[in-house]
Amino acid sequence: MSQTPHPEHSGEAISILKVEPILDTGVVVTSTAQRADGGLEDRYSAYHDNISPPLRWTAVPDAKAWAVIVEDPDAPQEHPFIHWMIWNLPGETLGLPEGLPNTAALVTPKGTVQGRNGQHGLGYFGPRPPAGHGLHHYYFQVFALDGAIDMGPETPLADLLNALKARTLASGEMVATYEAPTPQ
């Protein structure tokens, strides 16, 4: 399944659509970083503090691990821009606190791996749409897995998606929006 191509946007499907068909898409994803109008609070953008937002999701009974991918399909490039790839969160984990360090492995929860974002750094890179490019949509995609994924932080998105196809039990997403600040 792919999105309708647009000359100023990637036109490529986001990751959650590439992992389908998933039988259970009932994972509910929320964040206190998302305003009532759907926008992401400024502090989580690369224009401001650039810290990872807090996330919460609903439990899946047989989940042994979790993965999260955040993408912007409105980015003016061939593929959706990767803002965050994090996996091997333990099955009992039902969220992430704000401000995780941008390291390959997290001390807590132990065993968690963060991959490279679209800026080639580890961990989270906040929204930074080009000025004048309009409203961008950020897909916070959460995958419940039947086990951990044996891949390191240098794993490309395509390889992570192949692993997710084999291990995903359920998924869900939250879509937040962000637009570049108006120049002063």
C-alpha positions in Angstrom: 0.0 0.0 0.0 1.5 3.4 -0.9 0.5 7.0 -0.6 -0.3 9.1 -3.6 2.9 10.7 -4.8 3.3 14.4 -4.3 6.2 16.3 -5.9 7.2 18.0 -2.6 6.8 14.9 -0.4 8.3 11.4 -0.2 5.2 9.6 -1.6 6.5 6.4 0.0 4.4 4.5 2.6 5.3 4.8 6.2 6.8 1.7 8.0 3.6 0.5 9.7 2.0 0.0 6.2 5.0 -2.0 5.1 4.7 -4.4 8.0 1.1 -5.2 7.3 -1.0 -7.3 7.3 -1.1 -7.2 11.0 -4.0 -9.0 12.5 -4.3 -6.7 15.6 -3.9 -3.0 15.1 -5.5 -2.1 18.4 -2.5 -0.7 20.2 -3.5 2.8 21.4 -0.6 5.3 21.4 -0.8 8.6 23.3 1.5 11.3 24.5 1.2 14.3 26.8 3.5 16.1 24.2 0.6 16.2 21.8 -1.7 19.3 22.1 -5.5 19.0 21.7 -5.3 20.3 18.1 -2.9 17.3 17.3 0.2 19.4 17.2 3.4 18.4 18.9 4.6 20.8 21.6 7.5 23.0 20.4 10.0 21.7 23.0 10.2 18.3 21.2 11.2 19.9 17.9 14.7 20.4 16.6 13.9 24.1 16.5 13.7 24.1 20.3 14.9 21.6 22.9 15.0 18.5 20.6 14.2 16.0 23.4 12.2 12.8 22.8 8.6 13.1 23.9 6.9 10.9 26.5 4.9 8.1 24.9 2.3 5.6 26.3 0.6 2.6 24.7 -1.8 -0.1 25.7 -0.7 -3.6 26.6 -0.7 -6.6 24.3 -1.0 -9.9 26.4 1.7 -11.9 24.5 4.1 -9.1 23.8 7.7 -10.0 24.7 9.2 -6.8 23.3 8.3 -3.5 21.6 9.6 -1.3 18.8 8.9 2.3 18.0 9.5 4.1 14.7 8.8 7.8 14.1 8.7 9.0 10.5 7.7 12.1 8.5 6.3 11.2 5.1 5.9 14.9 4.3 9.6 15.5 4.1 10.8 16.8 0.7 12.9 13.7 -0.1 12.4 10.2 -1.7 11.6 8.3 1.5 9.9 9.3 4.8 12.4 11.0 7.1 13.3 8.8 10.1 13.1 10.7 13.4 13.5 7.7 15.7 14.0 3.9 15.7 14.1 2.2 19.0 13.5 -1.5 19.7 13.9 -4.4 22.2 11.9 -2.5 24.8 10.8 -5.3 27.3 7.3 -6.6 26.9 6.1 -5.1 30.2 7.1 -1.7 29.1 4.0 0.5 28.2 5.7 3.7 27.4 8.8 5.9 27.3 9.7 8.9 29.4 10.7 12.2 27.8 14.2 13.1 27.2 15.9 9.7 26.5 19.6 10.0 25.9 20.7 9.7 22.2 22.8 6.6 22.8 22.9 3.2 21.0 21.9 1.3 24.1 19.8 2.5 27.0 20.6 1.6 30.6 16.9 1.6 31.3 15.1 -0.4 30.0 18.1 -2.7 29.7 18.6 -4.3 26.3 16.9 -1.4 24.4 18.6 -0.4 21.2 18.3 2.9 19.4 19.1 3.1 15.7 20.2 5.9 13.4 17.8 8.8 12.6 17.7 10.7 9.3 20.4 13.0 10.5 22.7 9.9 11.0 22.7 10.4 14.8 21.5 7.9 17.3 18.2 8.2 19.0 15.5 10.8 18.6 15.8 13.8 16.2 12.8 16.1 16.6 10.7 17.7 13.9 12.4 20.3 11.8 10.3 20.8 8.6 11.7 23.4 6.1 10.3 26.9 6.6 7.4 27.5 4.3 6.8 23.8 3.6 3.6 23.7 5.5 2.3 21.3 8.1 4.1 18.0 8.5 2.7 14.8 10.0 4.8 12.7 12.4 3.8 9.0 12.7 4.7 7.5 16.1 4.4 3.8 15.2 4.5 1.2 18.0 4.9 -2.5 17.3 4.2 -5.3 19.9 6.7 -8.2 19.2 6.8 -11.9 20.0 10.5 -11.6 21.0 13.5 -9.4 20.8 15.2 -8.5 17.6 18.9 -9.4 17.4 20.1 -6.3 15.5 22.5 -3.5 16.5 22.2 0.3 16.2 23.6 0.5 12.7 20.7 -1.6 11.4 19.0 0.2 8.3 15.3 0.7 8.4 14.7 -1.9 5.6 16.3 -4.6 7.7 14.4 -3.6 10.8 11.2 -3.7 8.9 12.0 -7.3 7.7 12.5 -8.3 11.3 9.2 -6.6 12.3 7.3 -8.4 9.6 8.4 -11.7 11.2 7.8 -10.7 14.8 4.9 -8.2 15.0 1.8 -9.3 17.0 0.0 -5.9 17.0 0.6 -2.3 16.2 -0.8 1.2 16.6 0.2 4.7 15.8 -0.3 8.3 16.9 0.0 11.1 14.3 1.2 14.5 15.5 1.7 17.5 13.4 4.3 20.3 13.4 5.1 23.3 11.2 8.3 25.3 11.0 8.1 28.5 13.2 7.4 31.7 11.3 10.7 33.6 10.8 10.8 36.7 13.0 
